[in-house]
């Protein structure tokens, strides 16, 4: 068995490197940052092997590193991927980037208003079927913050700060009744 070390990612070293989700047929999907450059990939298990959605990196030819990936499959079985986009795997923070997989290709959504200083993303669907993304916000004093993305209107809501202290390990989950917990 060969061992491959994971490159250091400085202040984001505690950030999750992968995210697992299931579609309505219970097929597993995994998102991760590949190699030393952390190129973003999403793969689906087809019953025999893991196949890259879109056939390549989510970001195409972009050289941005994907750190703190979070994958959600919505009620229409559409995969959504959010991550901290950074210039290098060793950067301490980055911007929020959200992608949607549709018709065999990944595409970015409307530009996120969260343009700098984030770490540790986590995403879930709310009871209205919209994406809610929690993240560690450096501009907000290293506190947990959340923002909603309306999938139908392709619009972002306003940011809400949740914590009063540092919030480095963020996890967002929804209950069976649709309530979100961070």
N, C-alpha and C positions, 0 to 999 in steps of 0.2 A: 504494500500500500504506500503510495507516494504522499508526501505531505507538502502542502503549498501554504506559505504564510500569507496572511492578509496584510496589505499595506497599512501603515499608520494613517489615521485620519484626524489627528490632533484633537481639538475640542469636540469633534463629532465621533470620537472613538467608541462611545457608548451607544451610538445611534444604531437602531436595527438595520441590518444589511439585507433582509429579505422580508417578504410578506406573502402569505398564503391565503387564497380565497377559493370558493367553490361556486360553480354555476348551478342553475336549477336542476340539472341532471346529475349533480354531485361530482362533476369532473373537476379535478384540482388544477389550479393555476398558481404559478409562483413568479414573483417579481424579485429582481435582485440587481445589484451593480456588479458587472462582470470584470474580472481582471484587475490590474493595477490602476486602470483609468476609471473604473466603476461605470462603464457604459451600461445604460439601463436596458434590461431585457425582461420580457414576460414570456413564460412558456406554459403550455397546456399539455397535460398528460392525455394522450389519445388512446390509452389502453395498452399501448406497446412501448411508446417512447415519448420523450418530452420534445415538443415542437414549438419553435419560436413563433409567437404571434406577429404577423407582418413579415416574417422571414429574416429579420435582422434586428438591430438595436432599435428601441422605441424612438430615440431621438435622431435616427438616421445617421447622417454624417457629422452631426454636432460632436464637439469634443468635450462637452460638459460632463462632469462627474455626477452620478446619481447617488445621493446619500440620503438615508432615512426614507426609503421607499415605503409606500403604503398602497395596497391594491384593493379595490372593491369591485364586485360584479353586481350590477344593479338588477332591478326586477325584469328588465328586458334581456338579461344575460349579456349586457355590454360591459366590457372591462374598462375601468378607469384607473389611472396611475398618477399619483402625486409624489413628488420628491423634492428634496433640497438640491437645486441645480447650482453647481459650483465650478469654478475654473480649474480646480485640481482636487484630487482625492484627499489631500492634506490640508485643504482650506478649513477654517474654523466655522464658517457660516456661508450662506448663499441665499438664493431667491427661490420662491415657490413656483414650481412648474407642474401643470396639470395636463394630462393627455387622455384622450378617448380613443378606443379601438372600434372602428366601424368600417364596414365594406372591405375588410382585409388590410386596412392601413391605420397607423397611429397618426393622430393630428392633435395639435395643441388647441386648447380652448382660448377664450378671450383672455388676454393678459391679466394675470393676477395683480391686484393692488398691493400685495405683499412683495415688495421689490428688493428687500435686503434684510440681512440679519436674522435668518431663521435657522433652526436646527430641529431635528426630531419630529418629523411629520407623522400624523396618524389620521386616517380617514374612515368615515362611516356614513351610511345613509340615514337621514332623519325620517320621521313619519310621513312627510310630504314627498319622499323619494328624492330629495335633493342631497347633494354631497355636503358634508360638514367636515372641515379639516381643522384639526388641533395641531398646534406647533409651539415650539419654544421660541419666544420672541425677544431677541436681544434689545431692539429699540424700546420695548415695553418693560425694561428692567429685568430681563431674563425670566419673565413670567409666562405661564401658559396662556395662549390666545386661541380663539377659534374664529373661523370665517365660513360662511355658507356659499355654495355655488349652485345657482338655479340652472339645472340642465336644460330645461325647456326654453328659457329666455336667454341662455348663454350669458348670464350676468352674475356678478359677485355682490354679496352683501357687505355690511360693514364688519370690522374686526371687533370682537369682544374679548377683553382681558379677563381671565378667570381667577388667577391666583394673586397672592400678596407676597410670595417669596419665590425663590428660584424653583423652576419646574423642569428639570432636565430629562426625566423619563416619562414621556407622555404616551398615554394609550387612550384611545377613544373607542367605545363599544356601544352598540344599541341593544336594548332589551327586546324581548318578543313583542312587547306592547309598543315599541317604537321610541321609547325614551332613550336619550343619549347620556352616557356617563363618561367623564374624563378623569 
